[in-house]
Structure formats: structure tokens, C-alpha cells
């Protein structure tokens, strides 16, 4: 089939009415398509939806939240076994010998000793303190 370059082509007219939005230049007998990228000014923007960076940011936020929760739990736990808490409990023990009292204050510098002291039942605390002191300290009358 012979095509006359000066005559409008059915194919070119069909292309012109197509939904692609591409312009067709048939003036010189050749179909030249202008791409959408060439006709739109400025750089293309990426679709941010579902980008890998978003997942990383979200994961980092979750890590930060978990870290804050852990820090709060540790602070609460440390408050429970703080030196001041141990001293308050120690002060509640009636009839405690002064030597054991001051030995306990020194012992409370150790976080493990504080936790053990607080975790013990109240009637066992004095016995535990005596054992830690080597049994050399005694308890005066306990009420």
C-alpha cells in the first residue's frame, strides 16, 4: 500500500484521537511522538507511597518507643530498690542494733544487696543482715 505523505493518514488521525495524550507530527511524513516526559517541565517526582525509607523511619520510631518504655521500667525498678527505699525499710525494723544498721548502710551501696534486702520477707531481713555481717553483730531485743 502506498502512502501519500501530504495526505492525512487514517492511522495518524486514529493516533491523534487516542487516549495516550501523545502528540503526533505528520508534517514531514514521519510519525514523531513527543514523550510526556519531554513535554512536561521540571524533574519527575517519585511516588513516596511505600518507599523503603518510610519502613526504616517507622522501624526506628518503634525502636525509640521501646527504648523509652524500657528506660521507664528500669527507672521504676531502680526506685523500688533505691538506697532511700532500703533505709526506710531498715528504719521500720524495731530493736535493730546500731552496728547492724550501719553495716546495712554500707551494704546498700551494692545494688544486688539492696534488691535482695527489699525482696526478702520482713521477718528474714535481720537474719540475712546478720549472716552478711559474718554473724559477729547481734540484734538487741526485737519487738
C-alpha positions in Angstrom: 0.0 0.0 0.0 1.4 3.4 -1.0 1.0 6.3 1.4 0.9 9.9 0.3 3.0 11.9 2.8 0.9 15.1 2.2 -2.4 13.4 2.7 -3.6 12.8 6.3 -3.4 9.2 7.2 -6.1 7.3 9.0 -3.5 5.9 11.3 -2.3 9.3 12.2 -5.9 10.5 12.8 -6.5 7.5 14.9 -3.3 8.2 16.9 -4.3 11.8 17.3 -7.6 10.8 18.9 -6.1 8.1 21.0 -6.2 8.4 24.8 -2.4 8.3 25.2 -2.1 12.1 25.0 1.0 11.9 22.8 1.2 14.5 20.1 1.8 13.2 16.5 3.7 15.3 14.0 2.9 14.1 10.4 4.0 17.2 8.6 7.1 15.7 7.1 5.5 12.2 6.5 7.1 10.6 9.5 5.3 9.9 12.8 7.2 11.5 15.6 5.9 11.1 19.1 6.7 13.6 21.7 7.0 11.8 25.0 5.1 13.0 28.0 8.4 13.5 29.9 9.7 15.8 27.2 6.6 17.9 27.2 6.3 18.3 31.0 8.6 20.8 32.5 10.7 20.0 35.6 12.0 16.8 37.0 9.7 13.8 37.8 8.8 13.3 41.3 9.0 9.8 42.8 5.9 8.2 44.3 6.7 8.3 48.0 4.0 5.8 48.9 5.5 2.6 50.2 9.1 3.8 49.8 11.8 1.7 51.7 12.8 4.8 53.6 9.3 5.0 55.2 9.7 1.5 56.6 13.1 2.4 58.1 11.7 5.5 59.7 8.8 3.6 61.1 11.1 0.9 62.5 13.3 3.5 64.1 10.3 5.1 65.7 9.2 1.8 67.1 12.7 1.2 68.5 12.8 4.6 70.1 9.4 4.0 71.8 10.5 0.6 73.0 13.7 2.1 74.4 11.7 4.7 76.3 9.4 2.1 77.8 12.4 0.0 78.8 14.1 3.1 80.4 10.9 3.9 82.3 10.6 0.3 83.6 14.2 0.3 84.7 13.8 3.6 86.5 10.8 2.3 88.3 12.7 -0.8 89.3 15.7 1.2 90.4 13.4 3.4 92.6 12.0 0.3 94.2 15.5 -0.9 95.2 17.0 2.6 95.8 19.1 3.3 98.8 16.5 5.6 100.3 13.8 2.9 100.0 16.1 0.4 101.7 16.8 2.9 104.5 13.1 3.5 105.0 12.6 -0.3 105.4 15.6 -0.5 107.6 14.2 2.3 109.9 11.0 0.3 110.3 12.8 -2.6 111.9 12.4 -2.1 115.6 15.2 -3.0 118.0 17.9 -3.2 115.3 21.4 -3.0 116.7 23.2 0.1 115.7 26.2 -1.9 114.3 23.9 -3.9 112.0 22.2 -0.6 111.0 25.4 1.0 109.9 26.7 -2.3 108.3 23.4 -2.4 106.3 24.0 1.2 105.1 27.4 0.1 103.7 25.9 -3.0 102.2 23.3 -0.9 100.4 25.9 0.5 98.2 25.7 -2.8 96.3 22.6 -2.8 94.0 22.2 -6.6 94.3 22.3 -6.4 98.1 19.5 -3.7 98.0 17.4 -5.9 95.8 17.8 -8.9 98.0 17.1 -6.9 101.1 13.8 -5.5 99.7 12.7 -8.8 98.2 13.1 -10.7 101.5 10.1 -11.1 103.8 10.4 -8.6 106.7 11.0 -11.3 109.3 14.0 -12.6 107.4 15.8 -9.3 106.7 17.6 -9.1 110.1 18.7 -12.7 109.9 20.1 -12.0 106.4 21.9 -8.9 107.6 23.4 -10.8 110.4 24.6 -13.5 108.0 26.1 -10.9 105.7 28.0 -9.3 108.6 29.6 -12.6 109.4 27.4 -13.2 112.4 29.6 -11.0 114.6 26.9 -8.4 115.1 23.9 -9.1 117.2 20.4 -7.8 117.4 19.1 -6.3 120.6 15.5 -7.1 121.6 13.2 -7.1 118.6 9.6 -6.3 119.2 
